[in-house]
Amino acid sequence: MAQETERKFLVTNEDWRIMAPPVHYIQGYLTIDPERTIRIRIAGNRGYLTIKGKVESFTRPEFEYEIPVSDARELMNLSVTQPVEKFRSKIPFEGKIWEVDEFIGANEGLIMAEIELESEDEDFVLPPWIGEEVTGDPHYFNSYLAKNPFSEW
């Protein structure tokens, strides 16, 4: 089974900005509930359909498929939420790739970084721009932000 093991952190300063170019992401959700999420994403000029299962600790089933961007645009119209928009920068650090998301629109002001791991007990080094860990906090799930924007917290 495809698994995603990731940890999420708030970002504390601007040092990451010069490390990688940002790509515009927009995503909507076809379903959101505690057991499963179905997401449509447009990243730059590529489209994706992603199905995620329930989070256990910080691992969950994840199935992601690239689809034509034209299909992703059409499916976005079926979203049950407002779109979540952000700029993502993929930054190599100490042998891992950190994905820094700077949210725009209704979630402007929120900047998070995540790292995907091979296992929950894998060791990794925190970059100097990483702050508080928010891995288990559902307020920081993108699906939550789609219904409860950061600007309304």
C-alpha positions as CSV (number, residue, x, y, z in Angstrom):
1,M,0.0,0.0,0.0
2,A,1.2,3.5,-0.8
3,Q,2.0,5.4,2.5
4,E,2.8,9.0,3.2
5,T,4.8,9.7,6.4
6,E,5.3,13.4,6.9
7,R,6.0,16.0,9.6
8,K,4.9,19.6,9.4
9,F,6.4,22.7,11.0
10,L,5.8,26.4,11.1
11,V,8.5,28.6,9.5
12,T,10.2,31.2,11.6
13,N,12.1,33.4,9.2
14,E,12.7,34.3,5.5
15,D,16.0,32.5,5.0
16,W,14.4,29.7,2.9
17,R,13.3,32.1,0.2
18,I,16.6,32.2,-1.7
19,M,17.0,28.4,-1.8
20,A,14.4,27.4,-4.5
21,P,12.0,29.0,-6.9
22,P,8.3,28.9,-5.9
23,V,5.6,27.1,-7.9
24,H,2.0,28.1,-7.7
25,Y,-0.4,25.5,-6.4
26,I,-4.2,25.5,-6.2
27,Q,-6.2,22.7,-4.8
28,G,-9.8,21.8,-4.0
29,Y,-11.4,18.9,-2.3
30,L,-14.1,16.5,-3.7
31,T,-14.6,15.1,-0.2
32,I,-13.3,15.8,3.3
33,D,-14.0,13.6,6.3
34,P,-11.9,12.0,9.0
35,E,-11.6,8.7,7.1
36,R,-10.7,10.0,3.6
37,T,-9.9,13.0,1.6
38,I,-10.0,13.3,-2.2
39,R,-8.0,16.3,-3.5
40,I,-7.6,17.9,-6.9
41,R,-4.4,19.9,-7.4
42,I,-2.9,22.0,-10.1
43,A,0.8,22.5,-9.5
44,G,2.3,24.9,-12.1
45,N,1.1,23.3,-15.4
46,R,0.4,19.8,-14.0
47,G,-2.7,18.2,-12.6
48,Y,-3.1,15.6,-9.9
49,L,-5.8,13.5,-8.2
50,T,-4.9,12.5,-4.7
51,I,-6.7,10.1,-2.3
52,K,-5.6,10.1,1.3
53,G,-6.8,7.9,4.1
54,K,-7.0,8.5,7.9
55,V,-3.9,9.8,9.6
56,E,-2.4,7.4,12.2
57,S,0.3,9.2,14.1
58,F,1.9,10.9,11.1
59,T,1.4,8.2,8.5
60,R,-1.5,7.6,6.2
61,P,-2.4,5.8,3.0
62,E,-1.9,8.1,0.0
63,F,-2.5,7.5,-3.7
64,E,-1.6,10.2,-6.2
65,Y,-2.1,10.2,-9.9
66,E,-1.1,12.7,-12.5
67,I,-4.0,13.7,-14.7
68,P,-4.3,16.2,-17.6
69,V,-4.3,19.7,-16.2
70,S,-7.5,20.4,-18.3
71,D,-9.2,17.6,-16.3
72,A,-7.9,19.0,-13.1
73,R,-9.4,22.4,-14.0
74,E,-12.8,20.9,-14.7
75,L,-12.7,18.8,-11.5
76,M,-11.8,21.9,-9.5
77,N,-15.4,23.1,-10.3
78,L,-16.7,20.1,-8.3
79,S,-14.8,21.1,-5.2
80,V,-16.9,21.1,-2.0
81,T,-14.5,23.8,-0.6
82,Q,-13.0,27.1,-1.6
83,P,-9.6,26.5,-3.3
84,V,-6.5,26.6,-1.2
85,E,-3.7,28.6,-3.0
86,K,-0.1,28.7,-2.1
87,F,3.4,28.9,-3.5
88,R,5.6,25.9,-2.8
89,S,9.4,25.8,-2.8
90,K,11.2,22.5,-2.7
91,I,14.4,23.0,-0.7
92,P,17.1,20.4,-0.3
93,F,18.7,20.3,3.2
94,E,20.9,17.6,4.7
95,G,19.9,14.9,2.3
96,K,16.1,15.5,2.4
97,I,13.7,17.7,0.5
98,W,11.7,20.2,2.5
99,E,8.5,21.6,1.0
100,V,7.8,25.2,2.1
101,D,4.3,26.4,1.5
102,E,3.5,30.1,1.6
103,F,-0.2,30.4,1.5
104,I,-2.1,33.2,-0.3
105,G,-5.7,34.3,-0.5
106,A,-7.8,33.4,2.6
107,N,-4.8,31.7,4.2
108,E,-2.3,34.5,3.6
109,G,0.2,34.9,6.4
110,L,0.6,31.1,7.0
111,I,3.9,29.6,6.1
112,M,4.6,25.9,6.8
113,A,7.3,23.4,5.9
114,E,6.9,19.6,5.6
115,I,9.2,16.8,5.2
116,E,8.4,13.3,3.9
117,L,10.1,10.4,5.7
118,E,10.7,6.8,5.0
119,S,9.5,5.8,8.5
120,E,8.1,7.5,11.6
121,D,11.3,7.0,13.5
122,E,13.6,8.3,10.8
123,D,16.1,10.9,12.0
124,F,16.5,14.2,10.2
125,V,18.1,17.6,10.7
126,L,15.9,20.7,11.1
127,P,16.9,23.7,9.0
128,P,17.5,26.9,10.9
129,W,14.2,28.4,9.6
130,I,12.0,25.7,11.2
131,G,9.9,26.5,14.2
132,E,7.1,24.8,16.1
133,E,6.0,21.3,15.0
134,V,2.3,21.1,14.0
135,T,2.3,17.6,12.6
136,G,-0.7,16.3,14.6
137,D,-2.7,19.5,14.7
138,P,-5.6,19.2,12.3
139,H,-5.9,23.0,12.1
140,Y,-2.8,22.8,9.8
141,F,-4.2,20.2,7.4
142,N,-4.8,21.8,4.0
143,S,-8.3,20.3,3.9
144,Y,-9.1,22.1,7.2
145,L,-7.7,25.4,5.8
146,A,-10.0,25.0,2.8
147,K,-13.0,25.2,5.1
148,N,-11.5,27.3,7.9
149,P,-9.1,29.8,6.5
150,F,-6.1,31.0,8.5
151,S,-7.4,34.6,8.1
152,E,-10.4,33.7,10.3
153,W,-8.5,32.2,13.2
